[in-house]
Each structure stands twice: as C-alpha cells, then as structure tokens.
Amino acid sequence: MKRRLNVAVIGAGYWGPNLARSLRASREWNLSAICDLDIDRARRVADAVGGAPVTADLDSVLADPLIDAIAIATPARTHHSITMAAIDAGKHVLVEKPLADTQEHGSEMVRRASERGLVLMADHTHCYTPAVLKVRELIAAGELGDILFIDSVRINFGLVQPDVDVFWDLAPHDLSIMDFILPGGLQAASVSAHGSDPLNTGKSCIGHLTMPLHGGAMAHVTVNWLSPTRTRRMVIGGTRQTLVWDDLNPQQRLSLYDRGVDVSSISRATAQDRRATNISSRLGDTRAPALEDRQALAGVVAEFAGAISENRASRTSGTSGLRVLSILDAAAGSLAAFGAPYPLSQSRPAAGVAA
C-alpha cells in the first residue's frame, strides 16, 4: 500500500478552508498543518475539519522533513515567495489561481520546480468539474470537429477587489478552462483587451478579451463585476457540433447542438469560388450528455497526489498556469495601448517531468 502524503495548507482565509476540508477527506493525504498569520483563524479552520496542528510560522512548516507538500491559498502577490521557499525546501506545491502575480514570477516558479524534479500544480478547480472534464473528452474525441470559436461570459454583481482588476479576478477561471479543454492548451498569438471603470475605482470593472487562436478560431471572454445578474456560460462552436456549458443550470449543465454552419461546401470550394459559395446551415438534434456526480476539489487533491506518486506533470501543471499568466500579462499590455492587439511572449521554461 502506498503511504499517505503529508500536506500543510498555507492560508486560512477564503479558499484555505475548502482545501483543508478536501485534503482531510482524501485517502491520499494527511492534513499535517494549517498555517496562517492569524492563528485564531487557523484554529477555526482546524476545528471545522476535525482537528489539525496550527501554526503561524511558515519556516517551521517548510523545515519539517515529514511534510511532503504544501497547498497555498494566500493572495497572489505572495505566491512567488512562498512557492520558491517551498521548492527550495524540497516540497511539492499546489497553488490557487492565478499561479503568480506576474508572468516573470510564474516562469521562475515553473523553472525552479522543474530543476528540482518537484510537482508544481495550479489549482484550476473548474477544470476538475464533471462538466469541464466531459467537454475536454468530447473535444478530444472529435465530437465537435474543428473548433471555430469559443465565447465565454462570467459576470456578476460582486465585490470590487482592492488589489486586482476584473481581468485578474475573473478571467483566470475561463482562461484555465480553455487551456484545459483545447488540445495542446490555449495557444493565442495576441490579445486585445478593452476595459471600463465607470465607478472610478482606478481599475477595470468591466472587461472584454479577444484572442485569435491557431487554426483560425477566435476566443472571446467577457468579465464584469457590475452586472445585476450572475452568468457562468461558455459556448464552443465546432464544424460538427456546438456545445454550451451553463454552470448555473444544475439540471442541464451541458448541451450539444447538432446545429451550425455547414462548412463542407466551403472547404471544397477553391479560394476564388469561396466568396460565391452559399453558406448553408445545419439543423439537427440537441442532447444533454450524462455527467458523473463528483466534487471538483476532490479531483484536484487526487490529481496532486497522483502526479507526485507517479512523478509526472499534473493535468493543470505550473506550465498551464503560466499560459494563463501570459494571457493576463498581454491583456494588461493591450489595455495600456487602448485595446490594440498585444503579442504574447509565452515563456518556455526548461522541460521537466513534474513541473
């Protein structure tokens, strides 16, 4: 029998309690410590999950030879320093989104983990939901055909974050999902970003991202803190079928439509004749694929343990987190250029088994 791995949760604020609860329930993990500068908050989380050692001293956690890994649930600006210290201490690391506060920091984290042969995993929780796992499966099986477009909307009436704009707050969810479901990950040549700050907060509260993808497809993301309604919806159009994921519809989260533009006649036409080709539409049945009933965060911690035990990269590795950071960095560059397309400079860290 494989022994359980020992893990410490760093951060007992918003996301830390969820990680602690899932790690406590896992058969792969022992919850060895909860670390937070607010020791009373750490104790409350420990009590809520049935007890665990608590500490405010990160150095003591990293110096403990019995702890195999840490799960970081702290503000993004702290991810780099904590992760680098943990990797230098020989610990595997799970980091909540976004991976880091800059692409440069993310690249350094991925590179160091690769050099040390340690797992660096991004906690892109949505990627482990049954719906998104099914979307990935359908695309990989060719059910949608060639991808023509992805349109994603994530809007709500929410809290204006003090340290990040709406792109850094909401878009990582959608970008990480796109990176997860597309074969080869999210590969964009450039990003165009438009933001609006009608509340004069000093940061974008409403935003749009547009990314031309390899192969001629187009991806678009809408994020908004100011909408009175809440929407979590992604439409993926392909040459064979169109898929709609509605995360707020528990009765039918996924719908597959045998509808769309029939591109077969266009693809057969010569370049000279394509302008004259009549575009025909296809209208067929709609179905709702069956989904397994399982918790996404349970899948995250199981994948983290599996990647460590099998000495492999996780399905949402640090490299995938770095691709998301590259989009966010490019979006910031486009915003500064009043929406002009901004090229991506995706870092290529040294290849490694685990990072």
C-alpha positions as CSV (number, residue, x, y, z in Angstrom):
1,M,0.0,0.0,0.0
2,K,1.2,3.5,-0.8
3,R,1.6,5.7,2.3
4,R,-0.4,8.8,2.6
5,L,1.3,12.0,1.7
6,N,1.6,14.7,4.4
7,V,0.5,18.2,3.4
8,A,0.2,21.6,5.0
9,V,-2.3,24.3,4.0
10,I,-0.9,27.8,3.8
11,G,-3.6,30.4,4.3
12,A,-6.9,30.0,6.2
13,G,-8.8,32.8,4.5
14,Y,-11.4,32.4,1.7
15,W,-10.1,29.3,-0.1
16,G,-7.9,27.6,2.5
17,P,-10.9,26.1,4.4
18,N,-12.1,24.4,1.2
19,L,-8.6,22.9,0.6
20,A,-8.3,21.8,4.2
21,R,-11.7,20.1,4.1
22,S,-10.9,18.3,0.8
23,L,-7.5,17.2,1.9
24,R,-8.9,15.9,5.2
25,A,-11.4,13.8,3.3
26,S,-8.9,12.4,0.9
27,R,-7.5,8.9,1.2
28,E,-4.2,10.1,-0.3
29,W,-3.4,12.8,2.2
30,N,-2.7,13.5,5.8
31,L,-3.5,17.1,6.8
32,S,-0.4,17.8,8.8
33,A,-0.7,21.5,9.5
34,I,-2.7,24.7,8.8
35,C,-0.5,27.8,8.7
36,D,-1.8,31.4,8.8
37,L,-0.5,34.6,10.3
38,D,-3.9,34.8,12.1
39,I,-3.6,31.9,14.5
40,D,-7.2,32.1,15.7
41,R,-8.4,31.9,12.1
42,A,-6.2,28.8,11.6
43,R,-7.7,27.2,14.7
44,R,-11.2,27.8,13.5
45,V,-10.4,26.1,10.2
46,A,-8.7,23.2,12.0
47,D,-11.7,22.7,14.3
48,A,-14.1,22.8,11.4
49,V,-12.3,19.9,9.7
50,G,-11.9,17.7,12.8
51,G,-8.6,19.0,14.1
52,A,-5.1,19.6,12.7
53,P,-2.0,21.2,14.1
54,V,-1.9,25.0,13.6
55,T,1.0,27.5,13.3
56,A,1.8,31.0,12.3
57,D,5.4,30.1,11.4
58,L,5.8,29.2,7.7
59,D,9.5,28.5,8.2
60,S,8.8,25.7,10.7
61,V,6.4,24.1,8.2
62,L,8.9,24.2,5.4
63,A,11.7,22.8,7.7
64,D,9.6,19.8,8.8
65,P,11.0,16.8,6.9
66,L,7.8,14.8,7.3
67,I,5.8,17.3,5.2
68,D,5.8,16.3,1.6
69,A,3.8,19.2,0.1
70,I,2.1,22.5,0.7
71,A,-1.2,23.9,-0.7
72,I,-1.1,27.7,-1.0
73,A,-4.3,29.7,-0.5
74,T,-2.9,33.2,0.0
75,P,-3.0,36.4,-2.0
76,A,-1.4,36.2,-5.5
77,R,1.3,38.6,-4.6
78,T,2.7,36.1,-2.1
79,H,2.6,33.0,-4.3
80,H,6.1,33.5,-5.7
81,S,7.9,33.9,-2.5
82,I,6.1,31.1,-0.7
83,T,6.4,28.7,-3.6
84,M,10.1,29.4,-4.2
85,A,10.9,28.8,-0.5
86,A,8.8,25.6,-0.5
87,I,10.6,24.2,-3.6
88,D,14.0,25.1,-2.1
89,A,12.9,23.1,0.9
90,G,12.0,20.1,-1.3
91,K,8.2,20.4,-1.1
92,H,5.7,19.8,-3.9
93,V,3.4,22.8,-4.3
94,L,-0.3,23.3,-5.2
95,V,-1.1,27.0,-5.8
96,E,-4.6,28.5,-6.1
97,K,-5.2,30.7,-9.2
98,P,-3.6,32.7,-10.5
99,L,-0.3,30.9,-10.4
100,A,1.6,34.2,-9.6
101,D,1.2,37.9,-9.8
102,T,3.4,38.3,-12.9
103,Q,4.5,36.1,-15.8
104,E,8.1,36.6,-14.8
105,H,7.4,35.2,-11.3
106,G,5.4,32.3,-12.7
107,S,8.3,31.4,-15.1
108,E,10.7,31.4,-12.3
109,M,8.5,29.1,-10.2
110,V,8.0,26.6,-13.0
111,R,11.7,26.6,-13.9
112,R,12.7,26.0,-10.3
113,A,10.2,23.2,-9.8
114,S,11.4,21.6,-13.0
115,E,15.1,21.8,-11.9
116,R,14.3,20.2,-8.6
117,G,12.0,17.5,-10.1
118,L,9.1,18.6,-7.9
119,V,5.4,18.9,-8.8
120,L,4.1,22.5,-9.2
121,M,0.3,22.3,-9.8
122,A,-2.1,25.2,-10.4
123,D,-5.4,24.8,-8.6
124,H,-7.6,25.4,-11.6
125,T,-10.6,23.8,-9.8
126,H,-13.2,24.3,-12.5
127,C,-11.1,22.0,-14.8
128,Y,-12.0,19.1,-12.4
129,T,-15.7,19.6,-12.5
130,P,-17.6,16.7,-14.3
131,A,-18.9,19.2,-16.9
132,V,-15.5,20.5,-17.9
133,L,-13.9,17.0,-17.9
134,K,-16.7,15.9,-20.3
135,V,-16.1,18.9,-22.5
136,R,-12.4,18.0,-22.7
137,E,-13.3,14.4,-23.5
138,L,-15.8,15.4,-26.3
139,I,-13.3,17.8,-28.0
140,A,-10.5,15.2,-27.8
141,A,-12.8,12.6,-29.4
142,G,-13.6,15.0,-32.3
143,E,-17.3,15.3,-31.4
144,L,-17.3,19.0,-32.1
145,G,-15.0,18.8,-35.1
146,D,-12.6,21.7,-35.7
147,I,-13.1,24.5,-33.2
148,L,-14.4,27.7,-34.8
149,F,-15.0,29.9,-31.8
150,I,-15.2,30.0,-28.0
151,D,-17.3,32.6,-26.3
152,S,-17.3,32.8,-22.5
153,V,-19.3,35.1,-20.2
154,R,-18.5,35.4,-16.4
155,I,-20.5,38.3,-14.9
156,N,-21.9,39.0,-11.5
157,F,-22.7,41.8,-9.1
158,G,-19.6,41.3,-6.9
159,L,-17.0,42.9,-4.8
160,V,-14.6,45.2,-6.4
161,Q,-11.2,43.7,-5.4
162,P,-8.7,46.1,-3.8
163,D,-5.6,44.7,-5.4
164,V,-6.5,43.4,-8.9
165,D,-8.8,44.4,-11.8
166,V,-11.7,42.3,-13.1
167,F,-9.4,40.6,-15.6
168,W,-7.1,39.2,-13.0
169,D,-10.1,38.4,-10.7
170,L,-12.5,36.6,-13.0
171,A,-10.8,35.8,-16.3
172,P,-8.3,33.1,-14.9
173,H,-11.3,30.8,-14.5
174,D,-12.3,30.9,-18.2
175,L,-8.7,31.0,-19.5
176,S,-7.8,28.0,-17.4
177,I,-10.8,26.1,-18.7
178,M,-9.9,26.9,-22.3
179,D,-6.3,25.9,-21.7
180,F,-7.6,22.6,-20.3
181,I,-10.1,21.6,-22.9
182,L,-8.1,22.6,-26.1
183,P,-5.7,20.0,-27.4
184,G,-2.2,21.5,-26.8
185,G,-3.5,24.1,-24.4
186,L,-4.5,27.7,-25.0
187,Q,-2.3,28.9,-27.9
188,A,-3.0,32.5,-28.9
189,A,-0.8,34.8,-31.0
190,S,-2.1,38.1,-29.4
191,V,-4.7,39.5,-27.1
192,S,-6.9,42.5,-27.4
193,A,-8.4,43.8,-24.2
194,H,-10.9,46.6,-23.5
195,G,-11.8,47.7,-20.0
196,S,-14.1,50.2,-18.4
197,D,-14.1,51.8,-15.0
198,P,-17.5,53.5,-14.6
199,L,-17.1,53.7,-10.8
200,N,-13.7,55.5,-10.9
201,T,-12.1,52.8,-8.8
202,G,-8.8,53.1,-10.7
203,K,-9.1,49.6,-12.3
204,S,-11.3,47.9,-14.9
205,C,-14.6,46.7,-13.5
206,I,-15.9,45.5,-16.9
207,G,-13.7,43.8,-19.5
208,H,-13.5,42.0,-22.8
209,L,-10.7,39.9,-24.1
210,T,-10.4,38.7,-27.7
211,M,-7.8,36.2,-28.8
212,P,-7.2,34.7,-32.3
213,L,-6.3,31.1,-31.9
214,H,-4.1,28.9,-34.0
215,G,-6.1,27.4,-36.9
216,G,-8.3,30.5,-37.4
217,A,-10.6,30.1,-34.4
218,M,-11.5,33.1,-32.2
219,A,-11.9,33.1,-28.4
220,H,-13.7,35.9,-26.5
221,V,-14.1,36.4,-22.8
222,T,-16.5,38.8,-21.1
223,V,-16.0,39.6,-17.4
224,N,-18.0,42.0,-15.3
225,W,-18.3,42.9,-11.6
226,L,-21.3,45.2,-12.1
227,S,-24.0,43.0,-13.6
228,P,-27.2,42.6,-11.5
229,T,-27.4,39.0,-12.9
230,R,-24.9,36.2,-12.5
231,T,-23.8,34.2,-15.6
232,R,-21.3,31.4,-16.0
233,R,-21.6,30.3,-19.6
234,M,-19.3,29.1,-22.4
235,V,-20.3,28.4,-26.0
236,I,-17.9,26.3,-28.1
237,G,-18.7,26.2,-31.8
238,G,-17.2,23.5,-34.0
239,T,-17.5,22.3,-37.6
240,R,-19.6,19.3,-36.4
241,Q,-21.5,20.4,-33.3
242,T,-21.8,23.3,-30.9
243,L,-21.5,22.8,-27.2
244,V,-23.0,25.1,-24.4
245,W,-21.8,24.9,-20.8
246,D,-24.1,26.6,-18.3
247,D,-22.5,26.2,-14.9
248,L,-25.6,27.7,-13.2
249,N,-28.0,25.2,-14.6
250,P,-27.8,22.1,-12.5
251,Q,-30.5,20.3,-14.5
252,Q,-28.5,20.6,-17.8
253,R,-25.1,22.0,-17.5
254,L,-24.0,20.7,-20.9
255,S,-26.0,20.9,-24.1
256,L,-24.8,19.6,-27.5
257,Y,-26.4,21.1,-30.6
258,D,-26.2,19.5,-34.0
259,R,-26.6,22.9,-35.4
260,G,-24.3,25.4,-37.1
261,V,-22.7,26.4,-40.4
262,D,-22.1,23.6,-42.9
263,V,-18.5,24.3,-43.9
264,S,-18.0,21.2,-46.1
265,S,-19.1,23.0,-49.2
266,I,-16.8,25.9,-48.4
267,S,-13.8,23.7,-47.7
268,R,-14.3,22.0,-51.1
269,A,-14.5,25.3,-53.0
270,T,-11.5,26.9,-54.5
271,A,-10.2,30.1,-53.0
272,Q,-11.5,32.0,-56.0
273,D,-15.0,30.5,-55.6
274,R,-15.4,30.8,-51.9
275,R,-16.9,34.3,-52.0
276,A,-19.7,33.0,-54.2
277,T,-20.3,29.8,-52.2
278,N,-23.7,29.8,-50.5
279,I,-23.2,29.1,-46.8
280,S,-25.7,26.5,-45.7
281,S,-26.8,25.9,-42.1
282,R,-27.3,22.6,-40.4
283,L,-30.2,22.0,-38.0
284,G,-30.3,18.7,-36.0
285,D,-31.0,17.3,-32.6
286,T,-30.0,18.6,-29.2
287,R,-28.8,16.3,-26.4
288,A,-27.5,16.6,-22.8
289,P,-24.5,14.4,-22.1
290,A,-24.6,12.5,-18.8
291,L,-22.3,13.7,-16.1
292,E,-20.7,11.9,-13.2
293,D,-21.5,13.2,-9.7
294,R,-18.2,14.1,-8.0
295,Q,-16.7,17.1,-6.2
296,A,-14.2,19.1,-8.3
297,L,-11.8,19.9,-5.4
298,A,-11.7,16.2,-4.5
299,G,-10.4,15.7,-8.1
300,V,-7.8,18.4,-7.6
301,V,-6.3,16.9,-4.5
302,A,-6.4,13.4,-6.0
303,E,-4.6,14.7,-9.1
304,F,-2.0,16.4,-7.0
305,A,-1.3,13.2,-5.1
306,G,-1.2,11.2,-8.3
307,A,1.3,13.5,-10.0
308,I,3.6,13.2,-7.0
309,S,3.3,9.4,-6.7
310,E,3.8,8.9,-10.4
311,N,6.5,11.5,-10.9
312,R,4.6,13.3,-13.7
313,A,3.2,16.6,-14.5
314,S,-0.4,17.2,-13.4
315,R,-3.2,18.0,-15.8
316,T,-3.2,21.6,-14.6
317,S,0.6,21.9,-14.2
318,G,2.6,25.0,-13.5
319,T,3.1,25.3,-17.2
320,S,-0.6,25.6,-17.8
321,G,-0.8,28.2,-15.1
322,L,2.0,30.1,-16.9
323,R,0.0,30.1,-20.2
324,V,-2.9,31.7,-18.3
325,L,-0.5,34.3,-16.9
326,S,0.8,35.1,-20.4
327,I,-2.7,36.0,-21.5
328,L,-3.3,38.2,-18.4
329,D,0.1,40.0,-19.0
330,A,-0.7,40.5,-22.6
331,A,-4.2,41.8,-21.7
332,A,-2.5,44.4,-19.4
333,G,-0.3,45.5,-22.3
334,S,-3.3,45.8,-24.6
335,L,-5.2,47.9,-22.1
336,A,-2.2,50.2,-21.8
337,A,-2.3,50.5,-25.6
338,F,-6.0,51.4,-25.7
339,G,-7.1,47.9,-26.9
340,A,-4.5,47.4,-29.6
341,P,-3.6,43.7,-30.1
342,Y,-0.7,42.8,-27.9
343,P,1.6,39.9,-28.8
344,L,2.1,37.0,-26.4
345,S,5.6,36.2,-25.3
346,Q,4.9,32.8,-23.7
347,S,7.9,31.8,-21.6
348,R,9.4,28.4,-22.4
349,P,10.9,27.1,-19.1
350,A,13.2,24.2,-19.2
351,A,11.3,21.0,-19.7
352,G,10.9,18.8,-16.6
353,V,8.9,15.7,-15.6
354,A,6.9,17.2,-12.8
355,A,6.5,21.0,-13.2
